[in-house]
Amino acid sequence: IMSLPRNSTALDFAYAVHTTLGDTCVGARVNGKVVPLRTRLGNGDQVEILRSSAQTPDPAWDQFVVTAKARAAVRRHQRLRERAAQLKTGEALFNDALKRLKVEIGAEALSAALKRLKLPDQSALFVALAAQSVTDVQLMEALVPGCTAGIAEDEHWERRERAISIRGLTPGVAFDLAPCCHPVPGDRIVGIRRKGETVL
């Protein structure tokens, strides 16, 4: 017998039993009938949770769960997923900058660059690159001081003081706006996603 707050859902029930059960929940049977995870439970309901090892928490779950445990678990997984995406994007940007430097960078040079950029480790660097709080020009300059002289003018590099928020795009995912594109807040934007590249 589980005691849950009023308006709790089948998903809240799954998380109340065990976090892993909630994370892998794909559906539920309430009183023998298959129902959606957002179904509200009533007193005396008999609940059976349907699960799959391939399932992971969906960000949309945060919109209908009631209990603090369920909401915290969904948000934690979303933060981990976003960080993984940032690390992957940041690593791709880092490797691209290294190719453009055309010199081999050792551990000492990387450590010195992290100190110049005031970042604790390489993971933090990847996140900063993905979030565009550190540009590739700044990275290259930190790795090989003096190597970017004139590059900003020659290649029209632009550094924004504030990040642009795009609804529907995972926070921290890098993107490039076409030079002909001048959207204003509220405009619809279509992006093209290619593996290992920024959203165009």
C-alpha positions in Angstrom: 0.0 0.0 0.0 1.4 3.4 -1.1 0.4 6.7 0.3 0.7 9.5 -2.3 -0.4 13.2 -2.4 -3.7 14.2 -4.0 -3.7 14.1 -7.9 -0.6 11.9 -8.0 -0.2 10.0 -11.3 0.8 6.5 -12.2 4.3 7.9 -12.9 4.5 9.3 -9.3 3.6 5.9 -8.1 6.4 4.3 -10.1 9.0 6.8 -8.7 7.6 6.2 -5.2 8.3 2.5 -5.5 11.9 3.0 -6.8 13.7 5.6 -8.9 14.9 3.1 -11.4 11.4 1.9 -11.9 10.2 5.4 -12.6 13.1 6.1 -15.0 12.2 3.0 -17.1 8.5 3.3 -16.9 6.6 3.1 -20.2 3.0 2.7 -19.1 0.8 1.4 -16.3 -2.2 -0.7 -15.6 -4.7 0.7 -13.2 -7.3 -1.8 -11.9 -6.4 -4.0 -14.8 -6.7 -1.4 -17.5 -3.7 0.0 -19.5 -3.6 3.8 -19.0 -1.2 6.7 -19.8 1.5 7.6 -17.3 -0.2 10.9 -16.6 -3.4 9.2 -15.4 -4.4 10.5 -11.9 -4.9 7.9 -9.3 -7.7 7.5 -6.8 -8.1 5.9 -3.4 -7.9 2.1 -3.6 -6.5 1.9 -7.1 -4.4 -1.1 -7.9 -1.4 -0.1 -10.0 0.9 -2.2 -12.1 3.9 -0.5 -13.7 5.0 -1.5 -17.2 8.7 -0.9 -17.9 11.4 -1.2 -20.5 15.2 -1.2 -20.2 15.4 1.0 -23.3 13.2 3.8 -21.7 14.7 7.0 -20.2 12.9 9.9 -18.5 11.1 12.2 -20.9 11.4 16.0 -20.2 7.7 16.3 -20.7 7.1 14.2 -17.6 8.0 17.2 -15.5 4.7 18.8 -16.7 2.4 16.4 -14.9 4.3 14.7 -12.0 3.2 15.8 -8.6 5.7 14.4 -6.0 9.0 16.0 -5.3 10.9 12.7 -5.7 9.5 12.2 -9.3 10.1 15.8 -10.3 13.7 15.8 -9.0 14.5 12.5 -10.8 13.1 13.8 -14.1 15.0 17.1 -13.9 18.2 15.4 -12.8 18.2 13.2 -15.8 17.5 16.1 -18.1 20.5 18.0 -16.6 22.7 15.0 -17.2 21.4 14.6 -20.8 22.0 18.3 -21.5 25.5 18.2 -20.0 26.3 15.1 -22.2 25.2 17.0 -25.3 27.3 20.0 -24.3 30.4 17.9 -23.7 30.0 16.2 -27.1 29.5 19.5 -28.9 32.3 21.2 -27.0 34.7 18.3 -27.7 33.9 18.6 -31.5 34.6 22.4 -31.3 37.8 21.8 -29.4 39.1 19.2 -31.9 38.2 21.6 -34.8 40.2 24.4 -33.2 43.2 22.0 -32.8 43.1 21.1 -36.5 43.1 24.8 -37.4 46.2 25.4 -35.2 48.1 22.7 -37.1 50.4 22.1 -34.2 50.5 19.3 -31.6 49.2 20.4 -28.2 50.5 18.5 -25.2 49.2 18.2 -21.7 51.3 21.1 -20.4 49.9 23.5 -23.1 46.4 22.4 -22.3 46.9 22.9 -18.6 48.3 26.4 -19.2 45.4 27.2 -21.5 42.9 26.2 -18.8 44.6 28.5 -16.4 44.5 31.4 -18.9 40.8 30.8 -19.4 40.2 30.4 -15.7 38.6 27.0 -16.1 39.1 24.0 -13.7 39.3 21.2 -16.2 38.8 20.0 -19.8 35.1 19.1 -19.2 34.5 22.7 -18.1 36.2 23.9 -21.2 34.0 21.7 -23.4 30.9 23.0 -21.7 32.1 26.6 -22.1 32.8 26.1 -25.8 29.3 24.6 -26.4 27.7 27.4 -24.5 29.9 29.9 -26.5 31.1 31.6 -23.3 34.6 30.7 -24.7 35.0 31.2 -28.5 37.3 29.1 -30.6 39.5 32.1 -31.2 39.9 32.6 -27.4 40.7 28.9 -27.1 43.3 29.0 -29.8 44.9 32.1 -28.3 45.0 30.4 -24.9 46.6 27.3 -26.4 49.2 29.1 -28.5 49.5 32.8 -27.5 49.8 35.1 -30.4 48.5 32.7 -33.0 45.2 34.5 -33.6 46.7 37.9 -34.5 44.4 39.4 -37.1 42.1 36.3 -37.4 39.1 38.1 -36.0 39.3 40.8 -38.8 40.3 38.4 -41.6 37.6 35.8 -40.9 34.9 38.1 -39.5 34.7 36.5 -36.1 32.0 37.9 -33.9 31.6 37.4 -30.2 28.2 37.9 -28.6 28.0 39.3 -25.1 24.9 37.4 -24.3 23.7 33.9 -25.4 20.6 33.7 -27.7 17.9 31.5 -26.3 16.0 29.5 -28.9 12.9 27.6 -27.8 13.0 24.0 -28.8 16.9 23.8 -28.8 18.6 22.1 -26.0 20.4 24.7 -23.9 24.1 24.8 -24.6 23.9 23.3 -28.1 25.9 25.4 -30.5 24.3 26.9 -33.5 25.2 29.3 -36.4 22.8 31.9 -37.9 23.0 32.3 -41.7 24.5 35.7 -42.6 21.3 36.7 -44.3 19.3 35.8 -41.2 18.1 38.5 -38.8 15.3 37.0 -36.7 13.6 39.0 -34.0 12.1 37.5 -30.9 9.0 35.4 -31.8 10.1 34.5 -35.3 10.1 30.8 -36.3 13.5 29.4 -37.0 14.2 26.2 -39.0 17.5 24.5 -38.1 19.5 21.8 -39.9 21.3 19.3 -37.6 24.3 17.4 -38.9 26.2 14.9 -36.9 29.2 16.4 -35.2 28.4 20.0 -36.4 26.5 22.9 -34.9 22.8 23.5 -35.8 22.7 25.6 -39.0 
